């Protein structure tokens, strides 16, 4: 599946219609918005200078420590601790995705984190959906439960997701459910009951798995009903074992798609470097996957940068990136009308480039 075309110009990559499936709202605030929200809420910042604060996030990201990487989330979640901030952050995230060439995007957040700041879960979701609705982007929200919390809390997040799911009366709504948070030591099986409730209700599931724990966690997530996997890079560890064929067959039969976040994976230690990132081996093995940002602010990245580093350092070509967008569209949880329109835009662009 290795592409054959040479690396295109930045303008060509930026113009390619793209699909964002894995972007955390609380990790993707604009730096100016973060400062303004913190000032309005009276929150302390490492610095109020935009350039210096961006450097602070960059330093934490490059520290090679998951703990340092996660420090920024305490700050961003607190900054988002009212409905005004939540709506603004969601709207700006959608607009930023549009500016990066996205024709479709799914954003995610754990609304129950806002309770500590006085925002009720239903109010938090309504505010984020209001922000997304203000943008002209085809998009939706994935509600996250935190896997290290009690099953009752995750069940509460699951019911919240179902109450706000997308439908005829809510064209921009919740399109999926996720488990986020620390993976190692907190298996998704702890929340099998909540996941079963979501699955039976027909709401799609994507689970973080195979990032900070072994590749078998990906297969475990599939058994729990996940149609997509957040990261999933440790699955590559199984490719040269006796379990390889069975693992690949399981993914293909379940039509599971991996949401890979290359830069973030390097920052959190899930990958040594972009050049040695497991995405290359997984793609060559025929695994359905696509590239995403994870956290624009925390990882100091954007979707075009992610594509560029894959071509510059991991041997991917524009034809590979195009195929990833097509696979991402097939895996999207958004309504068919949205994915079909996005696919039409993608195919039109590909034909104009002579790639179809």
C-alpha positions in Angstrom: 0.0 0.0 0.0 3.0 2.3 -0.2 2.3 5.3 -2.4 4.4 6.1 -5.5 4.0 9.9 -5.9 6.5 12.4 -4.6 5.9 14.7 -1.7 3.5 17.5 -2.8 3.7 21.2 -2.0 2.3 22.5 1.3 -0.4 24.2 -0.7 -1.5 21.0 -2.3 -1.7 19.2 1.0 -3.6 22.1 2.6 -6.1 22.1 -0.2 -6.8 18.3 0.1 -10.3 17.8 1.6 -9.6 16.1 5.0 -11.5 14.3 7.7 -10.9 14.8 11.4 -12.0 12.0 13.6 -9.9 12.4 16.7 -9.6 15.9 18.3 -10.1 16.7 22.0 -11.7 20.1 22.5 -10.0 20.5 25.8 -6.7 20.0 24.1 -7.2 22.2 21.2 -8.0 25.7 22.4 -6.6 28.7 20.6 -3.8 30.2 22.7 -5.5 33.6 22.7 -8.8 32.1 23.7 -7.1 30.2 26.6 -5.6 33.4 27.9 -8.8 35.4 27.7 -10.9 32.6 29.3 -8.4 32.3 32.2 -8.4 36.1 32.7 -12.2 36.2 32.8 -12.3 33.4 35.3 -9.4 34.6 37.4 -7.2 31.6 36.7 -3.5 31.7 37.0 -1.3 31.1 33.9 2.3 30.2 33.6 2.5 33.5 31.5 0.0 35.8 29.8 2.2 36.3 26.8 0.9 34.2 23.8 4.4 33.3 22.4 5.7 32.4 25.9 2.6 30.3 26.7 2.8 28.5 23.3 6.5 27.7 24.2 5.4 26.4 27.6 3.0 23.9 25.9 5.7 23.0 23.4 8.2 22.3 26.1 5.8 20.1 28.0 5.0 18.2 24.9 8.6 17.6 24.1 9.6 16.6 27.6 9.1 12.9 26.9 6.8 12.5 30.0 3.1 11.7 29.9 2.7 13.5 33.2 4.2 16.7 31.8 2.1 16.3 28.6 -1.1 16.1 30.7 -0.3 19.1 32.8 -1.9 21.4 30.3 -5.3 19.8 30.6 -5.9 20.9 34.1 -5.4 24.5 32.8 -7.6 24.1 29.7 -10.5 22.3 31.4 -10.6 25.0 34.1 -10.6 27.7 31.4 -13.6 26.0 29.7 -15.5 26.0 33.0 -18.6 27.9 31.9 -21.1 27.6 29.1 -19.8 30.8 27.3 -16.2 29.3 27.1 -17.5 25.9 26.0 -19.5 27.3 23.1 -16.6 29.5 22.0 -14.1 26.7 22.1 -16.3 24.3 20.2 -17.1 26.9 17.5 -13.4 27.9 17.1 -12.4 24.2 16.9 -14.8 23.7 14.0 -13.6 26.9 12.3 -10.0 25.9 12.7 -10.8 22.5 11.2 -12.4 24.2 8.2 -9.3 26.4 7.8 -7.2 23.2 7.7 -9.2 21.9 4.8 -11.6 19.6 6.7 -14.9 18.8 5.1 -16.0 16.7 8.0 -15.0 16.5 11.7 -15.8 14.8 14.9 -14.7 16.5 18.2 -14.7 14.9 21.6 -14.8 15.9 25.3 -15.6 14.4 28.7 -18.4 16.7 29.9 -18.4 15.4 33.4 -15.0 17.0 34.0 -16.8 20.4 33.9 -18.9 19.5 37.0 -16.0 20.4 39.2 -16.2 23.9 37.8 -19.9 24.3 38.3 -21.2 23.3 34.8 -23.9 20.6 34.8 -23.2 17.8 32.2 -26.3 18.5 30.1 -25.4 22.2 30.0 -21.9 21.4 29.0 -23.0 19.3 26.0 -25.6 21.7 24.9 -23.1 24.5 24.9 -20.6 22.6 22.9 -23.2 21.5 20.4 -24.4 25.2 20.1 -20.8 26.1 19.2 -20.4 23.4 16.6 -23.8 24.4 15.1 -22.6 28.0 14.5 -19.9 26.7 12.1 -20.8 25.7 8.6 -18.7 22.5 9.0 -20.3 19.1 8.9 -19.4 17.9 12.4 -20.6 16.3 15.6 -19.6 15.6 19.2 -18.2 12.4 20.8 -18.9 12.2 24.5 -16.0 10.7 26.5 -16.2 8.8 29.8 -13.1 8.6 31.9 -12.0 5.0 32.2 -10.3 5.5 35.6 -13.5 6.7 37.2 -16.2 4.5 38.8 -18.4 2.5 36.5 -21.4 4.6 37.7 -19.7 7.8 36.5 -19.0 6.3 33.1 -22.6 5.0 32.9 -23.7 8.6 33.6 -21.6 9.8 30.7 -23.2 7.1 28.5 -26.7 8.2 29.3 -25.7 11.8 28.7 -24.5 10.9 25.2 -27.7 9.1 24.4 -29.8 12.1 25.6 -28.0 14.4 23.1 -27.5 12.1 20.2 -27.8 13.4 16.6 -31.2 13.0 15.0 -33.8 14.8 12.8 -34.5 17.3 15.5 -30.8 17.7 16.3 -28.7 17.8 13.1 -25.6 18.6 15.0 -25.5 16.3 18.0 -23.6 13.5 19.8 -22.5 10.9 17.3 -20.5 8.5 19.4 -19.2 7.4 22.8 -15.6 7.0 23.9 -13.5 6.0 26.9 -10.5 8.3 27.4 -8.0 8.8 30.3 -5.2 6.6 31.6 -5.2 3.3 29.8 -2.6 1.2 31.6 -4.2 -0.4 34.7 -7.7 0.7 33.7 -9.1 -1.8 31.2 -12.2 -0.9 29.3 -13.8 -4.1 30.6 -14.5 -2.3 33.8 -17.2 -0.4 31.9 -18.7 -3.3 29.9 -22.2 -2.5 31.2 -22.2 1.1 30.1 -20.7 0.1 26.7 -23.3 -2.5 26.3 -26.0 0.1 27.0 -24.6 2.4 24.4 -24.2 -0.4 21.8 -27.7 -1.7 22.3 -29.0 1.9 21.8 -27.3 2.0 18.5 -24.8 4.8 19.3 -21.4 4.1 17.7 -18.4 3.4 20.0 -14.8 4.4 19.7 -12.4 3.5 22.5 -8.9 4.7 23.3 -6.8 1.5 23.3 -3.3 0.2 22.4 -1.7 3.6 23.2 -0.3 3.2 26.7 -1.0 -0.5 27.0 -0.4 -3.6 24.9 -1.9 -4.4 21.5 -4.3 -7.0 22.9 -6.3 -4.1 24.4 -7.3 -3.2 20.8 -8.8 -6.6 20.3 -10.5 -6.3 23.7 -12.0 -3.0 22.7 -13.4 -4.6 19.5 -15.0 -7.3 21.5 -16.7 -4.6 23.6 -18.3 -3.2 20.5 -15.8 -0.5 19.4 -16.1 0.4 15.7 -13.1 2.6 15.8 -10.0 2.7 18.0 -8.3 5.8 19.3 -4.6 5.4 18.6 -4.2 1.6 18.5 -0.5 1.8 17.7 0.6 -1.0 20.0 -1.4 -3.3 17.7 1.8 -3.3 15.6 3.5 -5.3 18.3 1.3 -8.3 17.3 2.2 -8.1 13.6 5.3 -10.4 13.9 3.7 -12.9 16.4 1.6 -15.9 16.0 -1.4 -13.7 16.9 -0.9 -11.5 13.8 -3.3 -13.2 11.3 -6.0 -13.6 13.9 -5.7 -10.0 15.0 -5.9 -8.7 11.4 -8.8 -10.9 10.6 -10.7 -9.7 13.6 -10.2 -6.1 12.6 -11.3 -6.7 9.0 -14.3 -8.7 9.9 -15.5 -6.0 12.4 -14.5 -3.3 9.9 -12.6 -1.5 12.6 -10.7 1.8 11.9 -7.7 3.2 13.8 -7.6 6.9 14.6 -3.8 7.4 14.7 -2.3 10.6 16.1 1.3 10.5 15.1 2.8 13.7 16.8 0.9 13.1 20.0 2.0 9.4 20.0 5.6 10.6 20.0 5.0 13.2 22.7 3.4 10.6 25.0 6.0 7.9 24.3 3.7 5.6 22.4 6.1 6.0 19.4 9.8 6.7 19.4 9.7 9.1 16.4 7.6 9.7 13.3 10.2 7.8 11.3 9.7 4.8 13.5 6.0 5.2 14.1 4.0 2.0 14.0 1.6 3.6 11.5 3.9 2.6 8.7 3.8 -1.1 9.6 0.1 -1.0 10.3 -0.6 0.6 6.9 1.6 -1.9 5.1 -0.3 -4.7 6.8 -3.6 -3.4 5.4 -5.1 -2.0 8.6 -7.8 0.6 8.0 -6.5 3.8 9.5 -6.2 7.6 9.2 -4.1 10.4 10.8 -5.4 13.0 13.3 -4.3 15.7 15.7 -5.4 14.5 19.1 -4.7 17.9 20.6 -4.0 21.0 18.6 -2.7 23.1 21.5 -1.2 20.4 23.8 0.7 18.8 20.9 1.4 22.1 19.0 0.1 20.6 15.7 -2.6 20.7 13.1 -3.9 18.3 10.5 -1.8 19.6 7.7 1.4 19.3 9.8 0.4 15.7 10.6 0.2 14.8 6.9 3.4 16.6 6.1 5.5 14.8 8.7 4.1 11.4 7.5 5.3 12.2 4.0 8.6 13.7 5.1 9.6 11.1 7.7 7.5 8.0 7.4 7.6 7.4 3.6 4.0 8.1 2.9 2.8 9.7 -0.4 -0.1 11.9 -1.2 -2.0 8.9 -2.6 -1.6 7.2 0.8 -3.0 10.3 2.6 -5.9 10.4 0.1 -6.7 6.7 0.7 -6.7 7.4 4.5 -9.3 10.2 4.0 -11.5 7.8 2.1 -11.2 5.2 4.8 -11.9 7.8 7.5 -15.1 8.8 5.7 -16.3 5.2 5.7 -15.6 5.0 9.4 -17.2 8.3 10.3 -20.1 8.3 12.8 -21.8 11.3 11.2 -25.0 11.0 9.2 -24.8 9.6 5.7 -25.8 12.9 4.1 -22.7 14.6 5.6 -20.3 11.8 4.7 -21.6 11.6 1.1 -21.2 15.3 0.6 -17.7 15.2 2.1 -16.8 12.2 -0.2 -18.1 14.1 -3.3 -15.7 17.0 -2.4 -12.8 14.6 -1.8 -13.4 12.8 -5.1 -13.7 16.0 -7.1 -10.4 17.2 -5.7 -8.7 13.9 -6.4 -9.9 13.9 -10.0 -8.7 17.5 -10.4 -5.2 16.4 -9.2 -5.2 13.4 -11.5 -5.3 11.0 -8.6 -8.6 9.3 -9.6 
